[in-house]
Amino acid sequence: MKMSTTNLVFRAFADETRLRILNLLLDGEMCVCDLCEVLGVLQPRISRHLGYLTRAGLVSVRQEGKWKHYSLVEKPGRLHSSLLSCVRGCLNDIEILKDDRRTLRKRRSRRCCANDGRCLRVDDNGSHSWR
C-alpha cells in the first residue's frame, strides 16, 4: 500500500460523518436515502462523504436503476480491516454511533426504494409518502 493511500484511509476515519456512515454500513448495504434519513444529513453531503470513502477503498457501490447502494468492501486490506474492527468494537461506546444504530433498527423495515426513482417513506404514524 502506498503512503498516499494510507493517508487517505486515515483521513476517512478522521471525520465524524464518515465514521457514522461506516458505523451504519457495518450492518449491511444501504441506499443514500436511508443514510440521509438516519443521519439527518442532506443527500449532497452524504454523497460527497461516500465518494471519499469509496476512493479510500472502504466502501463499494452498486447501482440499481436510479439508486446507488453502498456497502463496505467485501475483502478489505489489513489496515482497512483493523480500522473497521475498531469502529465495530472500540468505538461502540460512542453515544452518537449507538443512537445511529438504534435509529437504523427502528426505520430499516419502514422504507424502500422503488425502481422508478422514488423512495417510499413511512412515518411513525404509519402514513406512506413517495419522494
C-alpha atoms as a printed R data frame, in Angstrom:
    type eleno elety resid chain resno       x      y       z
1   ATOM     1    CA   MET     A     1   0.000  0.000   0.000
2   ATOM     2    CA   LYS     A     2   1.278  3.460  -0.874
3   ATOM     3    CA   MET     A     3   1.700  6.117   1.796
4   ATOM     4    CA   SER     A     4  -0.770  8.380  -0.046
5   ATOM     5    CA   THR     A     5  -3.391  5.620   0.183
6   ATOM     6    CA   THR     A     6  -2.659  5.159   3.877
7   ATOM     7    CA   ASN     A     7  -3.101  8.900   4.444
8   ATOM     8    CA   LEU     A     8  -6.412  8.806   2.565
9   ATOM     9    CA   VAL     A     9  -7.655  5.922   4.734
10  ATOM    10    CA   PHE     A    10  -6.734  7.640   7.999
11  ATOM    11    CA   ARG     A    11  -8.360 10.881   6.821
12  ATOM    12    CA   ALA     A    12 -11.508  8.884   6.046
13  ATOM    13    CA   PHE     A    13 -11.692  7.869   9.709
14  ATOM    14    CA   ALA     A    14 -10.964 11.401  10.938
15  ATOM    15    CA   ASP     A    15 -14.385 12.809  10.035
16  ATOM    16    CA   GLU     A    16 -17.480 12.345  12.211
17  ATOM    17    CA   THR     A    17 -19.933 11.969   9.319
18  ATOM    18    CA   ARG     A    18 -17.744  9.360   7.603
19  ATOM    19    CA   LEU     A    19 -17.377  7.429  10.870
20  ATOM    20    CA   ARG     A    20 -21.151  7.487  11.285
21  ATOM    21    CA   ILE     A    21 -21.614  6.190   7.730
22  ATOM    22    CA   LEU     A    22 -19.077  3.388   8.257
23  ATOM    23    CA   ASN     A    23 -20.774  2.502  11.528
24  ATOM    24    CA   LEU     A    24 -24.133  2.093   9.752
25  ATOM    25    CA   LEU     A    25 -22.646  0.151   6.843
26  ATOM    26    CA   LEU     A    26 -21.341 -2.428   9.331
27  ATOM    27    CA   ASP     A    27 -24.977 -3.632   9.388
28  ATOM    28    CA   GLY     A    28 -25.067 -4.115   5.611
29  ATOM    29    CA   GLU     A    29 -25.868 -2.359   2.360
30  ATOM    30    CA   MET     A    30 -27.776  0.914   2.402
31  ATOM    31    CA   CYS     A    31 -29.015  3.403  -0.161
32  ATOM    32    CA   VAL     A    32 -28.240  7.102   0.110
33  ATOM    33    CA   CYS     A    33 -31.801  7.975   1.138
34  ATOM    34    CA   ASP     A    34 -31.537  5.621   4.137
35  ATOM    35    CA   LEU     A    35 -28.256  7.199   5.221
36  ATOM    36    CA   CYS     A    36 -29.736 10.694   4.853
37  ATOM    37    CA   GLU     A    37 -32.754  9.729   6.920
38  ATOM    38    CA   VAL     A    38 -30.832  8.084   9.763
39  ATOM    39    CA   LEU     A    39 -28.072 10.699   9.976
40  ATOM    40    CA   GLY     A    40 -30.310 13.717   9.353
41  ATOM    41    CA   VAL     A    41 -27.909 14.974   6.674
42  ATOM    42    CA   LEU     A    42 -28.742 16.211   3.172
43  ATOM    43    CA   GLN     A    43 -28.027 13.999   0.143
44  ATOM    44    CA   PRO     A    44 -25.198 16.084  -1.414
45  ATOM    45    CA   ARG     A    45 -23.177 15.944   1.801
46  ATOM    46    CA   ILE     A    46 -23.748 12.183   2.223
47  ATOM    47    CA   SER     A    47 -22.790 11.579  -1.415
48  ATOM    48    CA   ARG     A    48 -19.589 13.605  -1.019
49  ATOM    49    CA   HIS     A    49 -18.571 11.558   2.031
50  ATOM    50    CA   LEU     A    50 -19.478  8.282   0.304
51  ATOM    51    CA   GLY     A    51 -17.268  9.325  -2.621
52  ATOM    52    CA   TYR     A    52 -14.382  9.896  -0.222
53  ATOM    53    CA   LEU     A    53 -14.923  6.520   1.459
54  ATOM    54    CA   THR     A    54 -15.064  4.842  -1.962
55  ATOM    55    CA   ARG     A    55 -11.783  6.469  -3.048
56  ATOM    56    CA   ALA     A    56 -10.231  5.322   0.246
57  ATOM    57    CA   GLY     A    57 -11.156  1.731  -0.638
58  ATOM    58    CA   LEU     A    58 -13.536  1.304   2.313
59  ATOM    59    CA   VAL     A    59 -16.899  1.367   0.547
60  ATOM    60    CA   SER     A    60 -18.198 -0.170  -2.659
61  ATOM    61    CA   VAL     A    61 -21.188  0.979  -4.698
62  ATOM    62    CA   ARG     A    62 -23.823 -0.957  -6.626
63  ATOM    63    CA   GLN     A    63 -26.262  0.799  -8.923
64  ATOM    64    CA   GLU     A    64 -29.826 -0.417  -9.375
65  ATOM    65    CA   GLY     A    65 -31.833  1.800 -11.706
66  ATOM    66    CA   LYS     A    66 -31.525  5.358 -10.413
67  ATOM    67    CA   TRP     A    67 -30.456  4.211  -6.955
68  ATOM    68    CA   LYS     A    68 -26.954  3.662  -5.651
69  ATOM    69    CA   HIS     A    69 -26.484  1.212  -2.815
70  ATOM    70    CA   TYR     A    70 -23.373  1.346  -0.656
71  ATOM    71    CA   SER     A    71 -21.682 -1.325   1.429
72  ATOM    72    CA   LEU     A    72 -18.312 -1.976   2.990
73  ATOM    73    CA   VAL     A    73 -15.831 -3.564   0.589
74  ATOM    74    CA   GLU     A    74 -16.046 -7.358   0.679
75  ATOM    75    CA   LYS     A    75 -12.322 -8.064   1.053
76  ATOM    76    CA   PRO     A    76 -10.681 -5.091   2.733
77  ATOM    77    CA   GLY     A    77  -6.923 -4.905   3.201
78  ATOM    78    CA   ARG     A    78  -5.333 -5.442   6.599
79  ATOM    79    CA   LEU     A    79  -5.292 -1.751   7.501
80  ATOM    80    CA   HIS     A    80  -8.923 -1.320   6.420
81  ATOM    81    CA   SER     A    81  -9.969 -4.437   8.380
82  ATOM    82    CA   SER     A    82  -8.203 -3.270  11.535
83  ATOM    83    CA   LEU     A    83  -9.758  0.179  11.430
84  ATOM    84    CA   LEU     A    84 -13.250 -1.168  10.675
85  ATOM    85    CA   SER     A    85 -12.879 -3.574  13.601
86  ATOM    86    CA   CYS     A    86 -12.124 -0.561  15.762
87  ATOM    87    CA   VAL     A    87 -15.345  1.118  14.606
88  ATOM    88    CA   ARG     A    88 -17.214 -2.108  15.379
89  ATOM    89    CA   GLY     A    89 -15.643 -2.626  18.809
90  ATOM    90    CA   CYS     A    90 -13.504  0.185  20.205
91  ATOM    91    CA   LEU     A    91 -15.870  2.981  19.207
92  ATOM    92    CA   ASN     A    92 -19.010  1.049  20.088
93  ATOM    93    CA   ASP     A    93 -19.493  3.119  23.251
94  ATOM    94    CA   ILE     A    94 -19.698  6.484  21.477
95  ATOM    95    CA   GLU     A    95 -23.226  7.712  22.093
96  ATOM    96    CA   ILE     A    96 -23.933  9.157  18.637
97  ATOM    97    CA   LEU     A    97 -22.883  5.875  16.976
98  ATOM    98    CA   LYS     A    98 -25.169  3.911  19.298
99  ATOM    99    CA   ASP     A    99 -28.017  6.337  18.567
100 ATOM   100    CA   ASP     A   100 -27.490  5.943  14.814
101 ATOM   101    CA   ARG     A   101 -27.700  2.139  15.092
102 ATOM   102    CA   ARG     A   102 -30.891  2.402  17.169
103 ATOM   103    CA   THR     A   103 -32.441  4.758  14.620
104 ATOM   104    CA   LEU     A   104 -31.459  2.419  11.801
105 ATOM   105    CA   ARG     A   105 -33.049 -0.578  13.508
106 ATOM   106    CA   LYS     A   106 -36.313  1.361  14.017
107 ATOM   107    CA   ARG     A   107 -36.505  2.643  10.456
108 ATOM   108    CA   ARG     A   108 -34.966 -0.155   8.376
109 ATOM   109    CA   SER     A   109 -38.206 -2.093   7.868
110 ATOM   110    CA   ARG     A   110 -40.220  1.027   7.030
111 ATOM   111    CA   ARG     A   111 -38.548  2.250   3.832
112 ATOM   112    CA   CYS     A   112 -37.709  1.002   0.410
113 ATOM   113    CA   CYS     A   113 -36.527  2.452  -2.861
114 ATOM   114    CA   ALA     A   114 -38.613  1.924  -5.968
115 ATOM   115    CA   ASN     A   115 -37.189  1.284  -9.436
116 ATOM   116    CA   ASP     A   116 -38.850  4.429 -10.769
117 ATOM   117    CA   GLY     A   117 -36.521  6.664  -8.741
118 ATOM   118    CA   ARG     A   118 -38.825  7.326  -5.818
119 ATOM   119    CA   CYS     A   119 -38.271  6.415  -2.199
120 ATOM   120    CA   LEU     A   120 -41.170  5.253  -0.041
121 ATOM   121    CA   ARG     A   121 -41.261  6.894   3.367
122 ATOM   122    CA   VAL     A   122 -43.338  5.564   6.222
123 ATOM   123    CA   ASP     A   123 -43.571  7.912   9.194
124 ATOM   124    CA   ASP     A   124 -44.026  6.940  12.841
125 ATOM   125    CA   ASN     A   125 -47.827  7.069  12.412
126 ATOM   126    CA   GLY     A   126 -47.755  4.579   9.531
127 ATOM   127    CA   SER     A   127 -48.509  7.174   6.829
128 ATOM   128    CA   HIS     A   128 -46.907  6.494   3.435
129 ATOM   129    CA   SER     A   129 -45.450  9.038   1.032
130 ATOM   130    CA   TRP     A   130 -43.253  8.823  -2.060
131 ATOM   131    CA   ARG     A   131 -40.297 11.130  -2.657
